[in-house]
């Protein structure tokens, strides 16, 4: 069985979707489906308002299960204390990047309010995962504008444009070599095949967005894509190892 990494999982509770996930329930999912590791980040209130609580939850999960999880630090650009704490969180051994959601956090993806966070990512050489596909805040071409402003930062476009903007996501990734496409919740399998052809398999990540998405269903999507075994292996795990600097995993 290949070494698989779910590159997009959430810990905490979403009041909007009435769902929640803790480290133990997520670990059970990984074991059931044979997924080796998950990249976890805060969501819901713990990404938007209570970022310190969310980041503490992520770090505690990594401390309990270091062989199962690596983490993303959440930050809200409107809250200066949240931005100021980012470097401290990212110096924690298990935190490998930053997570932003312009839609729930209330800013345009390319707005200058987020630039200090991207500057931190650039200085520490960590990727930034950004929710995409929800108008008006999180559109792929706005994310491309941000990526062009910060060409040395790897920007992971979560959901690769979601349900309506997958074409724009591929266009954005073709335009910006520092954009990586993450596949969770994007419904059209053929668009993953197109991204492999037009963007390159080395810039595509498998993710589930669990518990928003079904890990089993998202894995099935990657199994259905008509690509080579080497390309599938990269998308399911090898790319995540490189992008999240998981040396030795």
N, C-alpha and C positions, 0 to 999 in steps of 0.2 A: 504494500500500500504506500502511495507517495506521501511525503511529508506535506501536510496541508495546513495552511494558516488562513483563518477567517479574518480578513483585514479590517472588518468594521462590525464591532459589537458594542452594545450599550449596557451600562450598569446604572441602576437607580430606578426611578419611577416617572412615568409620563402621565400627568393628570389629563392631558388632552386625549390620549388614546386608551387610558385606563389599563395600562400594562406596566409590568415591572420585571426586573431581572436582578438577581444577586449573583455573587461569584459562584456559589454552590450550584444553583440551577443552571448557569451557563456551562460550568465544568461538566455537568451531567450530559448536556447536549453534545459537547465536544466528544466525550467518551462514547456516547451512543452512535455517533456518525463517523467516528474514526478521524476526526479533525484534530490535528496535533496541538495547535495553539490558536489563541484569539488575540486580536488587538482590541483593547477595550478603552472606552472613554465615557465620560458622564453625559447624561441627557436629561431632558425635562428641566425642572427648576434648578437642578444641580449643574446645568450648563448655562442657564440664563441668569439666575439670581444667586444661588448658593454655590458659587464655583469652588470655594474652599472645601465645602462638604463633599462635593462631587469628586474633586481631586484626591481628597483623603480616602474616599471609598475606593477609588481606582488603585491607589498605592497600597491600601490594605489588602485588596484582592491579589495584587502582585506578590506581596510579602507572604501571603498564605499559600499561593500556588505559582511560584516563580517559573516552573516548567510549563505552565499552561497559558500564562498571560503576559503580554507587554501592554503598556498603556499610552494613552494620549492625554495630555493636560488640557482641560477646558479653560477658556478665558473669555470674558465679555469686554469688548473694547470700550463700552460705556462706563465701566467700573474701573477706575484707576488702580485701586488696590488689587484687583484681579490681574491686571496687566503687570503691575509691579511684582506680583508673586510668581509670575511665569518662570523666570530664570531659576528661582529656587526649586520649583517643582521639576523642571527639566534636568536639573542636576541629580535628581533621584535616578538610580541605576535602571529602574524598570520603565521609565517614561521616555518614549521615543519620538514624540511629535506633539502637535497642537491640534485641537479640534475647535472649529467654528461653525455656527449655524446662523447665517445672516437673517434668515426668515424669522426664527424665534427670538433672536437677539436684537432684531430691529435696526439693521443697517444694510445699505447696498453693498454687495460683495466687493465692489471696487472703490468704495468710499475711503477717503483718507483717514477716517477714524480707526480703521483696521491696520494702517501702515505700521504703527509701532509694534504690533504683534508680529507682522511679517519681518520687521527688522530684527526682532529677537530670534525668529526662526533662522534668518540668514546668518546671524552671528554665531548661533549654536549648531548650525548645519543640520537642522531637523525639518521634516516635512510638515506641511499644514493640510489637514483634511477639512474640506469645505462642503457643506450640504449644497446640492445643486438641483435645479429643475422646478423650483417653486417661484412663480412670478409674484412680485416684481423684484424681490430682493436677491434671489439666488440663481440668476440665469447664467448659462454657460458662457455666453459671450462677455458678460460682466466679469466673470471669473478669469476669462482670457485676458481682459484688460489688466486685471490685478497681476496675473502671471507675467505679462510683458513688463510691468513696472518692477517686478522682483524676479528677474530671470535666473538668479542663483538659488531660489527657493523651490523645492519640489512641492507642487500643489496637487493634492489628491482630490479629484472631483467626485465626491460621493454620489452614488446612484447614476453616474454618467448621464445626467440630464433628466433622470426620472422618467415619467410616463409620456411626456410630450416633447422633450427637448433633446432627445438622444442624437438627432442629426446635428444639432448645434454643438453638442458635446464633442462629437468627433471632429467637427470643423475647428473647434477651439483647441483641441489637442494637436491637430495638424499644424495649426498656427503657432502653438507654443510648445516647444520641446520639453519644458519643465512641468507640463500637465500630465498627470497619470489618471486613468479612468478606473473607477471602482464600480462593480457591476450590480450591487444590491438594489432590489426593487425596480430595476429597469426591465420592462416586460417583454421586449422583443429580442429573442435569441439571435436572430439574423443580424442585429446591430452589433452584437459582440463579435460575430464573424467579420463584419465589415470593419470594425475597429482593429481587429488583428491585421487585416490586409492594409488598411490605410494609416494606422497609427503605429502598429508594431506590437507584437505580443509581450514585449518586455516592458510596456507601459500600461498594462491592464492588471488589475487586482480582483481576485474573487473576494466578495464580502457578502454578509447576510443581513446586516443591520438588525440582528436579533436584539430584542424581542419584537421590533416592528415588523421584521420579515422572518420568514421560515428558513432556518438554516438548511433543512432538508431540501426544500424547493430550490433555494439558490444554488446548492450543489448540483442538483439535477439540471439546472440551466446550463452550467458549465459542461456537464457530461453530454448534453445535447448539441453543443456547438461543434460544427464540422471543422476541426482544426487538427494539427498533428499532435501526437503524444507529447512531444517536447514542448510545444506551445501550451498545451493544457497543464503540464507539470509546472511550467513557469507561472502561469496565471493562478494556479491553486496554492502556490507556496513560495517558489524560488524568488519571484519578484518582490514579495513582501519581505523576505529575509534581507534583500539588498536595500530596499527603500527605507525600511525601519531600522537598518543597521543592527541586525540580529546575528552578529558574528558568533559562531559556535553553536547555533541552534540547529 
